[in-house]
Amino acid sequence: MEGNQSRTNAPTYLAWSIFNTLCCCLPLGIAAIVCSCKADNANGVGEAERAAEASRTAKILNIIGLVIGIVMIIIIVALNFIRT
């Protein structure tokens, strides 16, 4: 029983996933939210390996979504400067 008390939960990245959905890249943000929820559920039932995999996927999706969002903002700003 003592081993269960010392286990660490995989991060869910849920807040980051919600931010990405609202501000950066909707499709990847939604996929990241799904993975974040899977990680949270796996953490809740003690399936550390499944939680770690879902957490890793959510993190990768969030990074890609953030990069896409930043690139899109740069493109939009550049296009606005070109048109003026």
C-alpha positions as CSV (number, residue, x, y, z in Angstrom):
1,M,0.0,0.0,0.0
2,E,2.8,2.4,0.7
3,G,3.9,2.2,-3.0
4,N,0.6,3.7,-4.1
5,Q,1.0,6.7,-1.8
6,S,4.4,7.7,-3.3
7,R,3.4,7.4,-7.0
8,T,3.5,10.5,-9.1
9,N,0.8,11.5,-11.6
10,A,1.6,12.4,-15.1
11,P,0.8,16.1,-15.9
12,T,-2.4,16.6,-17.8
13,Y,-1.7,20.0,-19.5
14,L,-5.4,20.7,-19.5
15,A,-5.1,24.5,-18.9
16,W,-2.6,24.7,-21.8
17,S,-4.9,22.6,-24.0
18,I,-7.8,24.9,-23.3
19,F,-5.6,28.0,-24.0
20,N,-4.5,26.5,-27.3
21,T,-8.1,25.7,-28.3
22,L,-9.3,29.2,-27.6
23,C,-6.2,31.2,-28.8
24,C,-4.0,29.2,-31.1
25,C,-5.2,26.2,-33.1
26,L,-8.7,24.9,-32.6
27,P,-8.4,21.4,-34.1
28,L,-5.1,20.6,-32.3
29,G,-6.4,22.2,-29.1
30,I,-9.5,19.9,-29.1
31,A,-7.3,16.8,-29.6
32,A,-5.0,18.0,-26.8
33,I,-8.0,18.4,-24.5
34,V,-9.1,14.8,-25.3
35,C,-5.5,13.6,-24.5
36,S,-5.4,15.7,-21.3
37,C,-8.7,14.1,-20.1
38,K,-7.4,10.6,-20.9
39,A,-4.3,11.4,-18.9
40,D,-6.4,12.6,-16.0
41,N,-8.6,9.6,-16.1
42,A,-5.6,7.2,-16.2
43,N,-4.0,9.0,-13.3
44,G,-7.2,8.6,-11.4
45,V,-7.3,4.8,-11.8
46,G,-3.6,4.4,-11.3
47,E,-2.6,3.5,-14.8
48,A,0.7,5.3,-14.9
49,E,1.9,4.1,-18.3
50,R,-1.3,5.0,-20.1
51,A,-1.4,8.4,-18.3
52,A,2.2,9.1,-19.3
53,E,1.5,8.3,-22.9
54,A,-1.6,10.5,-23.0
55,S,0.3,13.3,-21.2
56,R,3.1,13.1,-23.7
57,T,0.7,13.3,-26.7
58,A,-1.1,16.2,-25.1
59,K,2.2,18.0,-24.7
60,I,3.3,17.4,-28.3
61,L,-0.1,18.6,-29.6
62,N,0.1,21.7,-27.5
63,I,3.6,22.6,-28.7
64,I,2.6,22.1,-32.3
65,G,-0.6,24.1,-31.8
66,L,1.2,26.9,-30.1
67,V,3.8,27.1,-32.9
68,I,1.1,27.1,-35.5
69,G,-0.7,29.9,-33.6
70,I,2.4,32.0,-33.4
71,V,3.3,31.5,-37.1
72,M,-0.3,32.5,-38.0
73,I,-0.1,35.6,-35.9
74,I,3.2,36.5,-37.6
75,I,1.7,35.9,-41.1
76,I,-1.3,38.0,-40.3
77,V,0.7,40.9,-38.9
78,A,3.1,40.7,-41.9
79,L,0.2,40.8,-44.4
80,N,-1.4,43.8,-42.6
81,F,1.9,45.7,-42.9
82,I,2.2,44.8,-46.6
83,R,-1.3,46.0,-47.4
84,T,-0.8,49.4,-45.7
